[in-house]
Amino acid sequence: MPPFSWDNFLPAKMLFWVGIAQCGWTFIFYPLIIQFLARIKSSDQGNPPILQADLPAITIIIAANNEESRICNRIKNLLQCDYPSSLLEILVVSDGSTDNTVGQLDSLELVNLKVIAFPEKSGKPACLNAAVKEASGDWLIFADSRQNFAPDALQVLSRHFSNSSVAAISGQLFPNTSEGGTARGIDFYWKMEKSLRYAESQVDSCIGCTGAIYALRKEFFQPIPQDTLLDDVIIPLQATHNGKRILFEPDAKAFDPQRLDPAVEKLRKARTLAGNFQMLFRYPGWLFPRENRLWWKLFSHKYSRLLTPVSLMFALIGSWLSRDATPYQFFLGIQMFFYGLAIIGILCRGIRFPLFAIPAGFLFLSVMIIRGFLYYLSGEYKAGWEKSPPTD
C-alpha cells in the first residue's frame, strides 16, 4: 500500500472548492447575475409624480432615547422637507429617556407633532409597534434621530405611492466618508450593498430597507417581537408575503453627519449580523419558495454571507492539505497574499488604497460575522439601545 498523501486526499480538495464556491456565489456570481437580470428584466420604477391634490397623509416615526441634544434640529429638518404640512404628521416615541428629550419636543409646540413617552426603556421594536397604532397617515416613514433628510426626500418617495404593487420604498443613506484601514473597506461595502439593492429592486423586489429612511403602507405593517434586531428588514419583508414589492429609490436621500468610527461600526455591524442569525432561526420558512417568493434573494444576499468565515477556513485548510499538488500551492499563495494585504490594511489605518482597504474590509466582515453569531447566542442584544454619541 502506497504511503498516505494529503495531495491525493479528495475530501481536502473538496473542502477548498466548497469554500471557493460559496464565496464566489455570494460576492461575485450572485451580484453579477442580479445585475444582468436587472438589465434584461427591469421592473418599471418610473412612476409619474403624484399631483399635489392626490398626495396621501404620511406619518414620520422616530424612536428616540436620550436625544435632547439633536431632536429639535431633527424635527426642524423634517419640517423643511417639501411635503404639505397639512398631510404631514411627526410621531416621536421617547423610550425611557432620562434627559430632557420630551421637554425639548414639547417646547416646539407643533400641532402636527405627537410625542409618546415610555416611562421605562422598552426597546426600539416596542416603540415602533406603539407608534404605528397611533399613526394617522396612510403611509409610514421610518426615520432615525441622527440622520437628516434631503429637502425633496419625501416628494421622491411619494412618486411610488400610487403604485399598487409597492408596499415599501427604501431611500438611500449617505454616511460620512471614512478614512483608511477597515473603514475604507466598509465604505466599499456600503457602495456594493447599494448597487445590489438597486438591482434587486429592478428585478421584482429588494431585500429589506435602509432604516434611516423608508416608507411603508400602513395597512401592511405587522407588529414585530420586542427583541427584533433587524426591524428595517423584517417589517418590509413581511409586507412582500402579500405579493407586494420593496423598491430601492436612490434619489430619496438621508445624510449621516457623523464620520463612521471603526469602533462604533464594529458594534453596529456585529448587531446587524446577529440580526441576520436571529431572522434565519426565527423565520426558517422564509427560505422556502412556497412561503417566500424572494427566498433565493434572501439566501444569496443575507444568509449566504453568514457562511463566509467557514468558507474561508475551508478554502485555507483545503489548499494547505493539498499543497503538494501544483495548483493548490498557487491557490494557497494567493490566499496568503490576500490575508497579508488585509493585515497591512488593518494595522496601517492611514492607507487608503483599495488594494489594502478592500481585503481589510472583507476580513473585518468575516470577523464580525463570528462576533455577530456569538452576540446572537449570548442574548446581550436584549438589553436595549446601541447608538453613537451625538455630534457637536
C-alpha positions as CSV (number, residue, x, y, z in Angstrom):
1,M,0.0,0.0,0.0
2,P,1.5,3.4,-1.0
3,P,2.1,5.9,1.8
4,F,-0.8,8.3,2.6
5,S,-0.5,11.7,1.0
6,W,-2.8,14.7,1.6
7,D,-2.5,15.9,-2.0
8,N,-4.4,12.7,-3.1
9,F,-7.0,13.1,-0.4
10,L,-10.2,14.0,-2.3
11,P,-12.1,15.5,0.7
12,A,-9.3,18.1,1.2
13,K,-9.7,19.3,-2.3
14,M,-13.5,19.3,-1.9
15,L,-13.1,21.5,1.2
16,F,-11.2,24.0,-0.9
17,W,-13.7,24.1,-3.7
18,V,-16.7,24.2,-1.4
19,G,-15.3,27.3,0.3
20,I,-14.4,28.9,-3.0
21,A,-17.8,28.2,-4.5
22,Q,-19.6,29.8,-1.5
23,C,-17.5,32.9,-1.6
24,G,-17.7,33.1,-5.3
25,W,-21.5,32.9,-5.4
26,T,-22.0,35.4,-2.6
27,F,-19.6,38.1,-3.6
28,I,-19.2,37.6,-7.4
29,F,-21.7,35.5,-9.2
30,Y,-24.9,36.5,-7.4
31,P,-24.2,40.2,-7.8
32,L,-23.3,39.7,-11.5
33,I,-26.4,37.6,-12.1
34,I,-28.8,40.1,-10.4
35,Q,-27.1,43.0,-12.3
36,F,-27.6,41.1,-15.6
37,L,-31.3,40.3,-14.8
38,A,-31.8,44.0,-13.8
39,R,-30.7,44.9,-17.3
40,I,-32.9,42.5,-19.2
41,K,-35.9,42.3,-16.9
42,S,-36.2,45.7,-15.3
43,S,-39.3,46.4,-13.3
44,D,-40.7,49.8,-14.0
45,Q,-39.8,52.3,-11.3
46,G,-40.5,55.3,-13.4
47,N,-43.9,56.4,-11.9
48,P,-45.1,59.8,-12.7
49,P,-45.2,62.3,-9.8
50,I,-48.5,62.4,-7.8
51,L,-50.4,65.6,-8.1
52,Q,-50.3,67.7,-5.0
53,A,-54.0,67.2,-4.5
54,D,-53.6,63.4,-4.6
55,L,-50.8,63.2,-2.1
56,P,-51.7,60.9,0.9
57,A,-51.3,61.7,4.5
58,I,-48.0,60.4,5.9
59,T,-46.7,59.8,9.4
60,I,-42.9,60.1,10.1
61,I,-42.0,57.8,13.0
62,I,-38.8,58.3,15.1
63,A,-37.9,56.2,18.1
64,A,-35.6,58.1,20.4
65,N,-33.6,57.5,23.6
66,N,-31.8,60.4,25.3
67,E,-31.7,62.7,22.2
68,E,-32.1,66.1,23.8
69,S,-29.1,67.5,22.0
70,R,-30.3,66.9,18.5
71,I,-34.0,66.0,18.5
72,C,-35.2,69.6,17.8
73,N,-32.9,70.0,14.9
74,R,-34.1,66.7,13.5
75,I,-37.7,67.8,13.7
76,K,-36.9,71.1,12.0
77,N,-35.2,69.2,9.2
78,L,-38.3,67.1,8.7
79,L,-40.5,70.3,8.6
80,Q,-38.2,71.7,5.9
81,C,-39.0,68.8,3.6
82,D,-41.1,69.6,0.5
83,Y,-44.4,68.0,1.6
84,P,-47.7,69.7,2.5
85,S,-47.7,70.3,6.2
86,S,-51.4,69.6,6.4
87,L,-50.6,66.0,5.3
88,L,-47.6,65.5,7.5
89,E,-47.6,64.1,11.0
90,I,-44.5,63.5,13.0
91,L,-44.6,61.0,15.8
92,V,-41.7,60.6,18.2
93,V,-41.5,57.8,20.8
94,S,-39.2,58.6,23.7
95,D,-38.0,55.3,25.0
96,G,-37.5,55.8,28.7
97,S,-35.3,58.9,28.1
98,T,-33.7,60.2,31.3
99,D,-32.7,63.5,29.8
100,N,-34.9,66.4,28.5
101,T,-35.8,64.8,25.2
102,V,-39.6,65.1,25.9
103,G,-39.2,68.6,27.2
104,Q,-37.3,69.7,24.1
105,L,-40.1,68.3,21.9
106,D,-42.9,69.9,23.9
107,S,-41.1,73.3,23.6
108,L,-41.6,73.2,19.8
109,E,-45.4,73.4,20.3
110,L,-46.2,71.9,16.9
111,V,-49.7,70.9,16.0
112,N,-48.6,68.0,13.8
113,L,-46.1,66.6,16.3
114,K,-47.1,63.8,18.6
115,V,-45.0,62.5,21.5
116,I,-45.3,59.2,23.2
117,A,-43.2,58.9,26.3
118,F,-42.4,55.5,27.7
119,P,-41.6,55.7,31.4
120,E,-39.1,52.9,31.1
121,K,-36.8,51.7,28.3
122,S,-38.6,49.0,26.2
123,G,-36.5,48.9,23.0
124,K,-37.0,50.2,19.5
125,P,-39.4,47.5,18.3
126,A,-41.8,48.3,21.1
127,C,-41.6,51.9,20.2
128,L,-42.4,51.2,16.5
129,N,-45.3,49.0,17.4
130,A,-46.8,51.6,19.7
131,A,-46.2,54.4,17.2
132,V,-48.0,52.7,14.3
133,K,-51.0,52.2,16.5
134,E,-51.2,56.0,16.9
135,A,-50.2,57.0,13.4
136,S,-52.9,58.6,11.3
137,G,-51.1,58.6,7.9
138,D,-51.8,56.2,5.1
139,W,-48.0,55.8,4.6
140,L,-45.5,55.5,7.4
141,I,-42.0,57.0,7.0
142,F,-39.5,55.4,9.4
143,A,-36.5,57.5,10.3
144,D,-33.8,57.9,12.9
145,S,-32.9,60.9,15.1
146,R,-29.3,61.1,13.9
147,Q,-29.6,61.5,10.1
148,N,-31.1,64.3,8.1
149,F,-33.4,64.1,5.0
150,A,-32.7,65.9,1.8
151,P,-35.4,68.6,1.2
152,D,-37.0,66.6,-1.6
153,A,-36.7,63.2,0.1
154,L,-40.4,62.8,0.9
155,Q,-41.5,64.0,-2.6
156,V,-39.2,61.4,-4.2
157,L,-40.6,58.7,-2.0
158,S,-44.1,59.8,-2.9
159,R,-43.5,59.1,-6.6
160,H,-44.2,55.4,-5.8
161,F,-47.2,55.9,-3.6
162,S,-49.7,55.4,-6.4
163,N,-48.1,52.1,-7.5
164,S,-50.4,49.5,-6.0
165,S,-47.8,46.7,-6.4
166,V,-45.5,48.5,-3.9
167,A,-45.7,48.0,-0.2
168,A,-42.4,49.7,0.8
169,I,-39.8,52.1,-0.6
170,S,-36.3,52.3,0.7
171,G,-34.3,55.5,0.4
172,Q,-30.5,55.8,0.3
173,L,-28.3,56.7,3.3
174,F,-25.1,58.6,2.7
175,P,-22.7,58.0,5.6
176,N,-19.8,60.3,6.3
177,T,-16.7,59.2,4.4
178,S,-14.4,57.0,6.4
179,E,-10.6,57.2,6.5
180,G,-8.2,54.3,5.8
181,G,-7.9,50.8,7.1
182,T,-11.0,48.7,7.6
183,A,-13.2,51.9,7.5
184,R,-12.2,52.4,3.8
185,G,-13.3,48.8,3.2
186,I,-16.6,49.5,5.0
187,D,-17.2,52.4,2.5
188,F,-16.7,49.9,-0.3
189,Y,-19.1,47.5,1.3
190,W,-21.7,50.3,1.5
191,K,-21.4,51.0,-2.2
192,M,-21.6,47.4,-3.1
193,E,-24.7,47.0,-0.9
194,K,-26.5,49.9,-2.5
195,S,-25.7,48.7,-6.0
196,L,-27.1,45.2,-5.1
197,R,-30.2,46.6,-3.6
198,Y,-31.0,48.7,-6.7
199,A,-30.5,45.8,-9.0
200,E,-32.7,43.6,-6.8
201,S,-35.4,46.3,-6.8
202,Q,-35.3,46.3,-10.6
203,V,-35.9,42.6,-10.6
204,D,-39.2,42.5,-8.6
205,S,-38.1,43.4,-5.1
206,C,-35.1,44.1,-2.9
207,I,-34.4,42.6,0.5
208,G,-35.1,45.0,3.3
209,C,-34.8,48.7,3.6
210,T,-32.5,51.4,4.9
211,G,-33.5,52.0,8.5
212,A,-32.7,55.7,8.2
213,I,-35.3,56.4,5.5
214,Y,-38.0,54.1,4.2
215,A,-41.7,54.2,3.6
216,L,-44.4,51.6,4.2
217,R,-48.1,51.3,3.5
218,K,-49.6,51.3,7.0
219,E,-52.0,48.5,6.0
220,F,-49.1,46.1,5.6
221,F,-47.4,46.8,8.9
222,Q,-47.3,43.8,11.3
223,P,-46.1,44.1,14.9
224,I,-42.7,42.7,15.5
225,P,-41.3,40.9,18.6
226,Q,-39.7,43.2,21.1
227,D,-36.2,41.7,20.7
228,T,-36.1,42.2,16.9
229,L,-32.8,43.4,15.7
230,L,-33.4,44.0,12.0
231,D,-36.7,45.9,12.1
232,D,-35.9,47.5,8.7
233,V,-35.6,44.1,7.1
234,I,-38.3,42.2,9.0
235,I,-41.1,44.8,8.6
236,P,-40.8,45.3,4.8
237,L,-40.3,41.6,4.1
238,Q,-43.5,40.7,6.0
239,A,-45.3,43.0,3.5
240,T,-43.9,41.1,0.5
241,H,-45.8,38.0,1.6
242,N,-48.9,39.7,0.3
243,G,-47.4,39.7,-3.2
244,K,-46.1,43.3,-2.9
245,R,-42.7,44.7,-3.7
246,I,-40.0,46.6,-1.9
247,L,-38.3,49.3,-4.1
248,F,-35.0,51.0,-3.6
249,E,-35.2,54.7,-4.5
250,P,-31.6,56.1,-4.6
251,D,-32.9,59.7,-5.1
252,A,-34.6,59.7,-1.7
253,K,-31.6,60.7,0.4
254,A,-30.7,60.8,4.0
255,F,-27.4,62.0,5.3
256,D,-25.4,60.9,8.3
257,P,-23.3,63.8,9.7
258,Q,-21.1,61.5,11.7
259,R,-17.9,60.0,10.4
260,L,-18.0,56.2,10.5
261,D,-15.9,55.5,13.6
262,P,-14.4,52.0,13.3
263,A,-15.1,51.1,16.9
264,V,-18.8,52.2,16.6
265,E,-19.1,50.4,13.2
266,K,-17.8,47.2,14.7
267,L,-20.5,47.2,17.3
268,R,-23.2,48.2,14.8
269,K,-22.1,45.6,12.3
270,A,-22.0,42.8,14.9
271,R,-25.5,43.7,15.9
272,T,-26.7,43.7,12.3
273,L,-25.2,40.3,11.7
274,A,-26.6,39.0,14.9
275,G,-30.0,40.2,13.5
276,N,-29.4,38.1,10.4
277,F,-28.9,35.0,12.5
278,Q,-31.9,35.9,14.5
279,M,-34.0,36.2,11.4
280,L,-32.7,32.9,10.0
281,F,-33.7,30.9,13.1
282,R,-36.9,32.8,13.8
283,Y,-38.3,32.7,10.3
284,P,-36.9,29.5,8.7
285,G,-39.9,29.2,6.4
286,W,-38.7,32.3,4.5
287,L,-36.2,30.1,2.8
288,F,-38.9,28.0,1.1
289,P,-40.4,29.1,-2.2
290,R,-43.9,28.2,-1.2
291,E,-43.8,30.7,1.7
292,N,-41.5,33.4,0.3
293,R,-41.1,34.1,-3.4
294,L,-37.9,36.1,-2.6
295,W,-36.2,33.1,-0.9
296,W,-33.3,32.9,-3.3
297,K,-32.5,36.6,-2.9
298,L,-32.8,36.3,0.9
299,F,-30.4,33.4,0.9
300,S,-27.9,34.9,-1.6
301,H,-27.9,38.4,-0.2
302,K,-28.3,37.8,3.6
303,Y,-27.7,34.3,4.7
304,S,-25.0,33.1,2.3
305,R,-22.7,35.8,3.7
306,L,-23.0,34.3,7.2
307,L,-21.1,31.2,5.9
308,T,-18.1,33.3,4.8
309,P,-15.8,32.6,7.8
310,V,-16.4,28.9,7.5
311,S,-15.9,29.0,3.7
312,L,-12.6,30.9,4.1
313,M,-11.5,28.4,6.6
314,F,-12.4,25.5,4.3
315,A,-10.5,27.1,1.4
316,L,-7.4,27.7,3.5
317,I,-7.4,24.3,5.1
318,G,-8.2,22.5,1.8
319,S,-5.4,24.3,-0.1
320,W,-2.9,23.7,2.8
321,L,-3.6,20.0,3.0
322,S,-3.4,19.7,-0.8
323,R,-0.3,22.0,-1.1
324,D,1.9,19.3,-2.6
325,A,-0.2,19.4,-5.8
326,T,0.9,22.3,-8.0
327,P,-2.4,24.2,-8.5
328,Y,-3.1,24.2,-4.8
329,Q,0.3,25.6,-4.0
330,F,-0.7,28.6,-6.2
331,F,-4.1,28.8,-4.5
332,L,-2.5,28.8,-1.1
333,G,-0.1,31.5,-2.1
334,I,-2.9,33.7,-3.4
335,Q,-4.8,33.4,-0.1
336,M,-1.6,34.2,1.9
337,F,-1.1,37.3,-0.2
338,F,-4.7,38.3,0.3
339,Y,-4.5,37.9,4.1
340,G,-1.2,39.8,4.1
341,L,-2.8,42.8,2.3
342,A,-5.7,42.6,4.8
343,I,-3.5,42.6,7.8
344,I,-1.5,45.6,6.4
345,G,-4.8,47.4,5.8
346,I,-6.0,46.8,9.3
347,L,-2.7,47.8,11.0
348,C,-2.0,50.8,8.9
349,R,-5.2,52.9,9.2
350,G,-3.8,55.7,7.1
351,I,-3.6,53.5,4.0
352,R,-6.4,54.5,1.6
353,F,-5.5,52.3,-1.4
354,P,-8.3,49.8,-2.3
355,L,-5.6,47.1,-2.7
356,F,-5.3,47.1,1.1
357,A,-8.6,48.5,2.2
358,I,-10.9,46.1,0.4
359,P,-9.2,42.9,1.7
360,A,-9.1,44.6,5.2
361,G,-12.9,45.3,5.0
362,F,-13.5,41.7,3.8
363,L,-11.6,40.2,6.7
364,F,-13.3,42.7,9.0
365,L,-16.7,41.4,7.8
366,S,-15.7,37.8,8.4
367,V,-14.6,38.6,11.9
368,M,-17.8,40.5,12.6
369,I,-19.9,37.5,11.4
370,I,-18.3,35.4,14.0
371,R,-18.8,38.1,16.6
372,G,-22.4,38.6,15.5
373,F,-23.1,34.9,15.9
374,L,-21.6,34.9,19.4
375,Y,-23.6,38.1,20.1
376,Y,-26.8,36.4,19.0
377,L,-26.1,33.3,21.1
378,S,-25.4,35.5,24.2
379,G,-28.7,37.3,24.0
380,E,-27.0,40.5,25.1
381,Y,-28.9,42.4,22.4
382,K,-32.0,42.2,24.5
383,A,-30.5,44.8,26.9
384,G,-31.6,47.7,24.8
385,W,-30.3,50.5,22.6
386,E,-26.9,50.8,20.9
387,K,-26.3,54.1,19.3
388,S,-23.5,56.5,18.6
389,P,-23.0,59.7,20.6
390,P,-24.3,63.0,19.2
391,T,-22.1,65.2,17.1
392,D,-21.2,68.7,18.2
